[in-house]
Amino acid sequence: MVNHSDNVSGMKKMGQYIEKITLAKGLQYHLEDRVLTCHKKTIVFS
């Protein structure tokens, strides 16, 4: 969570961490065939 007391460096690290986790999850879901695209929409099965 970001608040007014965070500095630029801390927010940058937090953003990089979230990006890394999101990319890893997306790749995992794709490799497990849990992602389907249909008519410009993406469906992710959980």
mmCIF file of the N, C-alpha and C atoms, coordinates in Angstrom:
data_MODEL
# 
_entry.id   MODEL 
# 
loop_
_atom_site.group_PDB 
_atom_site.id 
_atom_site.type_symbol 
_atom_site.label_atom_id 
_atom_site.label_alt_id 
_atom_site.label_comp_id 
_atom_site.label_asym_id 
_atom_site.label_entity_id 
_atom_site.label_seq_id 
_atom_site.pdbx_PDB_ins_code 
_atom_site.Cartn_x 
_atom_site.Cartn_y 
_atom_site.Cartn_z 
_atom_site.occupancy 
_atom_site.B_iso_or_equiv 
_atom_site.pdbx_formal_charge 
_atom_site.auth_seq_id 
_atom_site.auth_comp_id 
_atom_site.auth_asym_id 
_atom_site.auth_atom_id 
_atom_site.pdbx_PDB_model_num 
ATOM 1   N N  . MET A 1 1  ? 0.836   -1.169  0.000   1.00 0.00 ? 1  MET A N  1 
ATOM 2   C CA . MET A 1 1  ? 0.000   0.000   0.000   1.00 0.00 ? 1  MET A CA 1 
ATOM 3   C C  . MET A 1 1  ? 0.891   1.245   0.000   1.00 0.00 ? 1  MET A C  1 
ATOM 4   N N  . VAL A 1 2  ? 0.498   2.204   -0.775  1.00 0.00 ? 2  VAL A N  1 
ATOM 5   C CA . VAL A 1 2  ? 1.252   3.450   -0.881  1.00 0.00 ? 2  VAL A CA 1 
ATOM 6   C C  . VAL A 1 2  ? 0.540   4.526   -0.072  1.00 0.00 ? 2  VAL A C  1 
ATOM 7   N N  . ASN A 1 3  ? 1.322   5.324   0.651   1.00 0.00 ? 3  ASN A N  1 
ATOM 8   C CA . ASN A 1 3  ? 0.718   6.459   1.361   1.00 0.00 ? 3  ASN A CA 1 
ATOM 9   C C  . ASN A 1 3  ? 1.601   7.690   1.199   1.00 0.00 ? 3  ASN A C  1 
ATOM 10  N N  . HIS A 1 4  ? 1.189   8.797   1.764   1.00 0.00 ? 4  HIS A N  1 
ATOM 11  C CA . HIS A 1 4  ? 1.878   10.079  1.576   1.00 0.00 ? 4  HIS A CA 1 
ATOM 12  C C  . HIS A 1 4  ? 3.281   10.121  2.161   1.00 0.00 ? 4  HIS A C  1 
ATOM 13  N N  . SER A 1 5  ? 3.604   9.199   3.046   1.00 0.00 ? 5  SER A N  1 
ATOM 14  C CA . SER A 1 5  ? 4.933   9.232   3.654   1.00 0.00 ? 5  SER A CA 1 
ATOM 15  C C  . SER A 1 5  ? 5.969   8.424   2.866   1.00 0.00 ? 5  SER A C  1 
ATOM 16  N N  . ASP A 1 6  ? 5.546   7.724   1.815   1.00 0.00 ? 6  ASP A N  1 
ATOM 17  C CA . ASP A 1 6  ? 6.489   6.950   1.004   1.00 0.00 ? 6  ASP A CA 1 
ATOM 18  C C  . ASP A 1 6  ? 7.339   7.878   0.140   1.00 0.00 ? 6  ASP A C  1 
ATOM 19  N N  . ASN A 1 7  ? 8.588   7.487   -0.071  1.00 0.00 ? 7  ASN A N  1 
ATOM 20  C CA . ASN A 1 7  ? 9.458   8.274   -0.947  1.00 0.00 ? 7  ASN A CA 1 
ATOM 21  C C  . ASN A 1 7  ? 9.519   7.605   -2.324  1.00 0.00 ? 7  ASN A C  1 
ATOM 22  N N  . VAL A 1 8  ? 10.142  8.267   -3.259  1.00 0.00 ? 8  VAL A N  1 
ATOM 23  C CA . VAL A 1 8  ? 10.197  7.786   -4.639  1.00 0.00 ? 8  VAL A CA 1 
ATOM 24  C C  . VAL A 1 8  ? 10.896  6.434   -4.720  1.00 0.00 ? 8  VAL A C  1 
ATOM 25  N N  . SER A 1 9  ? 11.975  6.278   -4.016  1.00 0.00 ? 9  SER A N  1 
ATOM 26  C CA . SER A 1 9  ? 12.731  5.026   -4.046  1.00 0.00 ? 9  SER A CA 1 
ATOM 27  C C  . SER A 1 9  ? 11.882  3.855   -3.540  1.00 0.00 ? 9  SER A C  1 
ATOM 28  N N  . GLY A 1 10 ? 11.175  4.075   -2.449  1.00 0.00 ? 10 GLY A N  1 
ATOM 29  C CA . GLY A 1 10 ? 10.330  3.026   -1.889  1.00 0.00 ? 10 GLY A CA 1 
ATOM 30  C C  . GLY A 1 10 ? 9.194   2.643   -2.820  1.00 0.00 ? 10 GLY A C  1 
ATOM 31  N N  . MET A 1 11 ? 8.588   3.655   -3.447  1.00 0.00 ? 11 MET A N  1 
ATOM 32  C CA . MET A 1 11 ? 7.499   3.366   -4.384  1.00 0.00 ? 11 MET A CA 1 
ATOM 33  C C  . MET A 1 11 ? 8.009   2.643   -5.615  1.00 0.00 ? 11 MET A C  1 
ATOM 34  N N  . LYS A 1 12 ? 9.216   2.991   -6.060  1.00 0.00 ? 12 LYS A N  1 
ATOM 35  C CA . LYS A 1 12 ? 9.808   2.319   -7.217  1.00 0.00 ? 12 LYS A CA 1 
ATOM 36  C C  . LYS A 1 12 ? 10.055  0.843   -6.908  1.00 0.00 ? 12 LYS A C  1 
ATOM 37  N N  . LYS A 1 13 ? 10.607  0.563   -5.730  1.00 0.00 ? 13 LYS A N  1 
ATOM 38  C CA . LYS A 1 13 ? 10.847  -0.830  -5.325  1.00 0.00 ? 13 LYS A CA 1 
ATOM 39  C C  . LYS A 1 13 ? 9.540   -1.607  -5.214  1.00 0.00 ? 13 LYS A C  1 
ATOM 40  N N  . MET A 1 14 ? 8.519   -0.970  -4.659  1.00 0.00 ? 14 MET A N  1 
ATOM 41  C CA . MET A 1 14 ? 7.225   -1.613  -4.515  1.00 0.00 ? 14 MET A CA 1 
ATOM 42  C C  . MET A 1 14 ? 6.626   -1.930  -5.894  1.00 0.00 ? 14 MET A C  1 
ATOM 43  N N  . GLY A 1 15 ? 6.737   -0.989  -6.814  1.00 0.00 ? 15 GLY A N  1 
ATOM 44  C CA . GLY A 1 15 ? 6.225   -1.191  -8.164  1.00 0.00 ? 15 GLY A CA 1 
ATOM 45  C C  . GLY A 1 15 ? 6.952   -2.307  -8.882  1.00 0.00 ? 15 GLY A C  1 
ATOM 46  N N  . GLN A 1 16 ? 8.267   -2.377  -8.722  1.00 0.00 ? 16 GLN A N  1 
ATOM 47  C CA . GLN A 1 16 ? 9.047   -3.441  -9.350  1.00 0.00 ? 16 GLN A CA 1 
ATOM 48  C C  . GLN A 1 16 ? 8.668   -4.799  -8.783  1.00 0.00 ? 16 GLN A C  1 
ATOM 49  N N  . TYR A 1 17 ? 8.443   -4.861  -7.480  1.00 0.00 ? 17 TYR A N  1 
ATOM 50  C CA . TYR A 1 17 ? 8.050   -6.115  -6.848  1.00 0.00 ? 17 TYR A CA 1 
ATOM 51  C C  . TYR A 1 17 ? 6.683   -6.577  -7.373  1.00 0.00 ? 17 TYR A C  1 
ATOM 52  N N  . ILE A 1 18 ? 5.728   -5.666  -7.436  1.00 0.00 ? 18 ILE A N  1 
ATOM 53  C CA . ILE A 1 18 ? 4.392   -6.010  -7.918  1.00 0.00 ? 18 ILE A CA 1 
ATOM 54  C C  . ILE A 1 18 ? 4.453   -6.448  -9.381  1.00 0.00 ? 18 ILE A C  1 
ATOM 55  N N  . GLU A 1 19 ? 5.258   -5.763  -10.187 1.00 0.00 ? 19 GLU A N  1 
ATOM 56  C CA . GLU A 1 19 ? 5.405   -6.116  -11.596 1.00 0.00 ? 19 GLU A CA 1 
ATOM 57  C C  . GLU A 1 19 ? 5.986   -7.529  -11.734 1.00 0.00 ? 19 GLU A C  1 
ATOM 58  N N  . LYS A 1 20 ? 6.977   -7.853  -10.902 1.00 0.00 ? 20 LYS A N  1 
ATOM 59  C CA . LYS A 1 20 ? 7.609   -9.170  -10.956 1.00 0.00 ? 20 LYS A CA 1 
ATOM 60  C C  . LYS A 1 20 ? 6.612   -10.269 -10.600 1.00 0.00 ? 20 LYS A C  1 
ATOM 61  N N  . ILE A 1 21 ? 5.839   -10.062 -9.549  1.00 0.00 ? 21 ILE A N  1 
ATOM 62  C CA . ILE A 1 21 ? 4.849   -11.052 -9.122  1.00 0.00 ? 21 ILE A CA 1 
ATOM 63  C C  . ILE A 1 21 ? 3.767   -11.231 -10.182 1.00 0.00 ? 21 ILE A C  1 
ATOM 64  N N  . THR A 1 22 ? 3.295   -10.111 -10.756 1.00 0.00 ? 22 THR A N  1 
ATOM 65  C CA . THR A 1 22 ? 2.244   -10.171 -11.765 1.00 0.00 ? 22 THR A CA 1 
ATOM 66  C C  . THR A 1 22 ? 2.719   -10.891 -13.018 1.00 0.00 ? 22 THR A C  1 
ATOM 67  N N  . LEU A 1 23 ? 3.927   -10.610 -13.460 1.00 0.00 ? 23 LEU A N  1 
ATOM 68  C CA . LEU A 1 23 ? 4.477   -11.279 -14.634 1.00 0.00 ? 23 LEU A CA 1 
ATOM 69  C C  . LEU A 1 23 ? 4.635   -12.777 -14.387 1.00 0.00 ? 23 LEU A C  1 
ATOM 70  N N  . ALA A 1 24 ? 5.124   -13.144 -13.213 1.00 0.00 ? 24 ALA A N  1 
ATOM 71  C CA . ALA A 1 24 ? 5.309   -14.559 -12.884 1.00 0.00 ? 24 ALA A CA 1 
ATOM 72  C C  . ALA A 1 24 ? 3.967   -15.293 -12.857 1.00 0.00 ? 24 ALA A C  1 
ATOM 73  N N  . LYS A 1 25 ? 2.945   -14.675 -12.263 1.00 0.00 ? 25 LYS A N  1 
ATOM 74  C CA . LYS A 1 25 ? 1.609   -15.291 -12.225 1.00 0.00 ? 25 LYS A CA 1 
ATOM 75  C C  . LYS A 1 25 ? 1.036   -15.441 -13.635 1.00 0.00 ? 25 LYS A C  1 
ATOM 76  N N  . GLY A 1 26 ? 1.176   -14.396 -14.454 1.00 0.00 ? 26 GLY A N  1 
ATOM 77  C CA . GLY A 1 26 ? 0.683   -14.451 -15.824 1.00 0.00 ? 26 GLY A CA 1 
ATOM 78  C C  . GLY A 1 26 ? 1.346   -15.554 -16.618 1.00 0.00 ? 26 GLY A C  1 
ATOM 79  N N  . LEU A 1 27 ? 2.648   -15.687 -16.482 1.00 0.00 ? 27 LEU A N  1 
ATOM 80  C CA . LEU A 1 27 ? 3.376   -16.747 -17.166 1.00 0.00 ? 27 LEU A CA 1 
ATOM 81  C C  . LEU A 1 27 ? 2.937   -18.123 -16.664 1.00 0.00 ? 27 LEU A C  1 
ATOM 82  N N  . GLN A 1 28 ? 2.788   -18.255 -15.358 1.00 0.00 ? 28 GLN A N  1 
ATOM 83  C CA . GLN A 1 28 ? 2.334   -19.525 -14.778 1.00 0.00 ? 28 GLN A CA 1 
ATOM 84  C C  . GLN A 1 28 ? 0.959   -19.897 -15.323 1.00 0.00 ? 28 GLN A C  1 
ATOM 85  N N  . TYR A 1 29 ? 0.028   -18.964 -15.334 1.00 0.00 ? 29 TYR A N  1 
ATOM 86  C CA . TYR A 1 29 ? -1.321  -19.240 -15.833 1.00 0.00 ? 29 TYR A CA 1 
ATOM 87  C C  . TYR A 1 29 ? -1.291  -19.613 -17.312 1.00 0.00 ? 29 TYR A C  1 
ATOM 88  N N  . HIS A 1 30 ? -0.464  -18.949 -18.085 1.00 0.00 ? 30 HIS A N  1 
ATOM 89  C CA . HIS A 1 30 ? -0.360  -19.258 -19.511 1.00 0.00 ? 30 HIS A CA 1 
ATOM 90  C C  . HIS A 1 30 ? 0.191   -20.663 -19.716 1.00 0.00 ? 30 HIS A C  1 
ATOM 91  N N  . LEU A 1 31 ? 1.229   -21.018 -18.979 1.00 0.00 ? 31 LEU A N  1 
ATOM 92  C CA . LEU A 1 31 ? 1.832   -22.346 -19.119 1.00 0.00 ? 31 LEU A CA 1 
ATOM 93  C C  . LEU A 1 31 ? 0.886   -23.453 -18.656 1.00 0.00 ? 31 LEU A C  1 
ATOM 94  N N  . GLU A 1 32 ? -0.014  -23.133 -17.756 1.00 0.00 ? 32 GLU A N  1 
ATOM 95  C CA . GLU A 1 32 ? -1.000  -24.107 -17.276 1.00 0.00 ? 32 GLU A CA 1 
ATOM 96  C C  . GLU A 1 32 ? -2.269  -24.103 -18.136 1.00 0.00 ? 32 GLU A C  1 
ATOM 97  N N  . ASP A 1 33 ? -2.246  -23.400 -19.277 1.00 0.00 ? 33 ASP A N  1 
ATOM 98  C CA . ASP A 1 33 ? -3.393  -23.305 -20.191 1.00 0.00 ? 33 ASP A CA 1 
ATOM 99  C C  . ASP A 1 33 ? -4.644  -22.789 -19.489 1.00 0.00 ? 33 ASP A C  1 
ATOM 100 N N  . ARG A 1 34 ? -4.473  -21.791 -18.645 1.00 0.00 ? 34 ARG A N  1 
ATOM 101 C CA . ARG A 1 34 ? -5.603  -21.202 -17.918 1.00 0.00 ? 34 ARG A CA 1 
ATOM 102 C C  . ARG A 1 34 ? -6.004  -19.851 -18.498 1.00 0.00 ? 34 ARG A C  1 
ATOM 103 N N  . VAL A 1 35 ? -5.395  -19.475 -19.636 1.00 0.00 ? 35 VAL A N  1 
ATOM 104 C CA . VAL A 1 35 ? -5.687  -18.191 -20.266 1.00 0.00 ? 35 VAL A CA 1 
ATOM 105 C C  . VAL A 1 35 ? -6.302  -18.448 -21.632 1.00 0.00 ? 35 VAL A C  1 
ATOM 106 N N  . LEU A 1 36 ? -7.432  -17.811 -21.897 1.00 0.00 ? 36 LEU A N  1 
ATOM 107 C CA . LEU A 1 36 ? -8.155  -17.963 -23.155 1.00 0.00 ? 36 LEU A CA 1 
ATOM 108 C C  . LEU A 1 36 ? -8.449  -16.578 -23.704 1.00 0.00 ? 36 LEU A C  1 
ATOM 109 N N  . THR A 1 37 ? -8.208  -16.369 -24.990 1.00 0.00 ? 37 THR A N  1 
ATOM 110 C CA . THR A 1 37 ? -8.577  -15.101 -25.615 1.00 0.00 ? 37 THR A CA 1 
ATOM 111 C C  . THR A 1 37 ? -9.703  -15.365 -26.608 1.00 0.00 ? 37 THR A C  1 
ATOM 112 N N  . CYS A 1 38 ? -10.674 -14.474 -26.593 1.00 0.00 ? 38 CYS A N  1 
ATOM 113 C CA . CYS A 1 38 ? -11.832 -14.632 -27.457 1.00 0.00 ? 38 CYS A CA 1 
ATOM 114 C C  . CYS A 1 38 ? -12.411 -13.253 -27.772 1.00 0.00 ? 38 CYS A C  1 
ATOM 115 N N  . HIS A 1 39 ? -12.423 -12.882 -29.056 1.00 0.00 ? 39 HIS A N  1 
ATOM 116 C CA . HIS A 1 39 ? -13.010 -11.613 -29.504 1.00 0.00 ? 39 HIS A CA 1 
ATOM 117 C C  . HIS A 1 39 ? -12.497 -10.418 -28.703 1.00 0.00 ? 39 HIS A C  1 
ATOM 118 N N  . LYS A 1 40 ? -11.201 -10.232 -28.680 1.00 0.00 ? 40 LYS A N  1 
ATOM 119 C CA . LYS A 1 40 ? -10.547 -9.099  -28.007 1.00 0.00 ? 40 LYS A CA 1 
ATOM 120 C C  . LYS A 1 40 ? -10.743 -9.099  -26.492 1.00 0.00 ? 40 LYS A C  1 
ATOM 121 N N  . LYS A 1 41 ? -11.097 -10.235 -25.919 1.00 0.00 ? 41 LYS A N  1 
ATOM 122 C CA . LYS A 1 41 ? -11.240 -10.346 -24.464 1.00 0.00 ? 41 LYS A CA 1 
ATOM 123 C C  . LYS A 1 41 ? -10.318 -11.467 -23.978 1.00 0.00 ? 41 LYS A C  1 
ATOM 124 N N  . THR A 1 42 ? -9.835  -11.327 -22.781 1.00 0.00 ? 42 THR A N  1 
ATOM 125 C CA . THR A 1 42 ? -8.983  -12.347 -22.176 1.00 0.00 ? 42 THR A CA 1 
ATOM 126 C C  . THR A 1 42 ? -9.692  -12.901 -20.956 1.00 0.00 ? 42 THR A C  1 
ATOM 127 N N  . ILE A 1 43 ? -9.738  -14.223 -20.880 1.00 0.00 ? 43 ILE A N  1 
ATOM 128 C CA . ILE A 1 43 ? -10.368 -14.915 -19.751 1.00 0.00 ? 43 ILE A CA 1 
ATOM 129 C C  . ILE A 1 43 ? -9.285  -15.720 -19.048 1.00 0.00 ? 43 ILE A C  1 
ATOM 130 N N  . VAL A 1 44 ? -9.197  -15.552 -17.737 1.00 0.00 ? 44 VAL A N  1 
ATOM 131 C CA . VAL A 1 44 ? -8.222  -16.293 -16.940 1.00 0.00 ? 44 VAL A CA 1 
ATOM 132 C C  . VAL A 1 44 ? -8.991  -17.174 -15.971 1.00 0.00 ? 44 VAL A C  1 
ATOM 133 N N  . PHE A 1 45 ? -8.771  -18.480 -16.061 1.00 0.00 ? 45 PHE A N  1 
ATOM 134 C CA . PHE A 1 45 ? -9.443  -19.422 -15.180 1.00 0.00 ? 45 PHE A CA 1 
ATOM 135 C C  . PHE A 1 45 ? -8.628  -19.575 -13.900 1.00 0.00 ? 45 PHE A C  1 
ATOM 136 N N  . SER A 1 46 ? -9.309  -19.430 -12.774 1.00 0.00 ? 46 SER A N  1 
ATOM 137 C CA . SER A 1 46 ? -8.594  -19.555 -11.483 1.00 0.00 ? 46 SER A CA 1 
ATOM 138 C C  . SER A 1 46 ? -8.797  -20.912 -10.880 1.00 0.00 ? 46 SER A C  1 
# 
